[in-house]
Amino acid sequence: MTSQTAIYPSLDGRVVFITGGGTGIGASLTRAFSAQGAKVAFVDIAEDDSNRLVADIERETGRRPLFIPCDIRDVPALQGAIAETRDALGDVGVLVNNAANDDRHRLEEVTLEYWNDRIAINQRPMFFAAQAVVPQMRRLGGGSIINFGSVSWRMGTANVPVYASAKAAAHGLTRSLARDLGGDGIRANTVVPGWVMTDRQKRLWVTPEGEKVIDANQFLKGRVQPEHVAAMAVFLAADDSAMCNAQEFIVDGGWV
């Protein structure tokens, strides 16, 4: 069956800000929103990969995403990047809190410094990015905040207690934002990716044994690709999802 994806007119010209938009799922998000005609800005620490992505998208679409190098652990720098996006492209109407790091770690090896660093990557930026975009979305009369969770805590994945804690908390933030901001026409939802076949996952963890686990547990055949997750985020950003709010949307091929 040939796959065909939707174009959402409401996203044409809309300003979208993506964290971790240079590689993996984030790169697919940047590509997908650019293909919709959105004005896309993203932050990442992978500068070479991000610059290549920008050049590829400009060559393919004629649109050049705005790449701002930024370590999201630096909250003032992250909020400064959002302000820079506003100055360059206009008020942000869509925030995609995608950036994360799922390094494995054993409970007994976690130090306070490691805990703080992982939270500073996987949880804290979501809140402070939302805080920065809300005034812009209010000026626009509404907006969409998309936080990224993970199936890892639902599945009971081993050796990720800090990561799982942060990702479980993502939906708590979503629900709170949805309640507090709904009166302003600002929606908040959580996208929950399954085991997505990014280059990083294939390099580190998609072993022959891992393939067997997927085959045994995933209801659909095939593999979840980054573009499958991006398609859900694009839908949640568009006006077509106008009454979708405070929810989790799982893209895992049927597993949890």
Secondary structure as the mmCIF struct_conf table of DSSP 4:
data_model
#
loop_
_struct_conf.conf_type_id
_struct_conf.id
_struct_conf.beg_label_comp_id
_struct_conf.beg_label_asym_id
_struct_conf.beg_label_seq_id
_struct_conf.end_label_comp_id
_struct_conf.end_label_asym_id
_struct_conf.end_label_seq_id
HELX_RH_3T_P HELX_RH_3T_P1 PRO A 9 LEU A 11
TURN_TY1_P TURN_TY1_P1 ASP A 12 GLY A 13
STRN STRN1 VAL A 15 THR A 19
TURN_TY1_P TURN_TY1_P2 GLY A 20 GLY A 22
BEND BEND1 THR A 23 THR A 23
HELX_RH_AL_P HELX_RH_AL_P1 GLY A 24 ALA A 35
TURN_TY1_P TURN_TY1_P3 GLN A 36 GLY A 37
STRN STRN2 LYS A 39 ASP A 44
BEND BEND2 ILE A 45 ILE A 45
HELX_RH_AL_P HELX_RH_AL_P2 GLU A 47 THR A 61
BEND BEND3 GLY A 62 GLY A 62
STRN STRN3 LEU A 66 PRO A 69
TURN_TY1_P TURN_TY1_P4 ILE A 72 ARG A 73
HELX_RH_AL_P HELX_RH_AL_P3 VAL A 75 LEU A 89
BEND BEND4 ASP A 91 ASP A 91
STRN STRN4 VAL A 94 ASN A 97
HELX_RH_3T_P HELX_RH_3T_P2 LEU A 107 GLU A 109
HELX_RH_AL_P HELX_RH_AL_P4 LEU A 112 ASN A 122
TURN_TY1_P TURN_TY1_P5 GLN A 123 GLN A 123
HELX_RH_AL_P HELX_RH_AL_P5 ARG A 124 LEU A 140
TURN_TY1_P TURN_TY1_P6 GLY A 141 GLY A 141
STRN STRN5 GLY A 143 PHE A 148
TURN_TY1_P TURN_TY1_P7 VAL A 151 VAL A 151
HELX_RH_AL_P HELX_RH_AL_P6 SER A 152 MET A 155
TURN_TY1_P TURN_TY1_P8 GLY A 156 GLY A 156
TURN_TY1_P TURN_TY1_P9 ALA A 158 ASN A 159
HELX_RH_AL_P HELX_RH_AL_P7 PRO A 161 LEU A 181
HELX_RH_3T_P HELX_RH_3T_P3 GLY A 182 ASP A 184
TURN_TY1_P TURN_TY1_P10 GLY A 185 GLY A 185
STRN STRN6 ILE A 186 PRO A 193
BEND BEND5 TRP A 195 TRP A 195
STRN STRN7 VAL A 196 VAL A 196
HELX_RH_AL_P HELX_RH_AL_P8 ASP A 199 LEU A 204
TURN_TY1_P TURN_TY1_P11 TRP A 205 TRP A 205
HELX_RH_AL_P HELX_RH_AL_P9 PRO A 208 ASN A 217
BEND BEND6 PHE A 219 GLY A 222
STRN STRN8 VAL A 224 VAL A 224
HELX_RH_AL_P HELX_RH_AL_P10 PRO A 226 ALA A 237
BEND BEND7 ALA A 238 ALA A 238
HELX_RH_3T_P HELX_RH_3T_P4 ASP A 239 SER A 241
TURN_TY1_P TURN_TY1_P12 ALA A 242 MET A 243
BEND BEND8 ALA A 246 ALA A 246
STRN STRN9 GLU A 248 VAL A 251
BEND BEND9 ASP A 252 GLY A 254
#
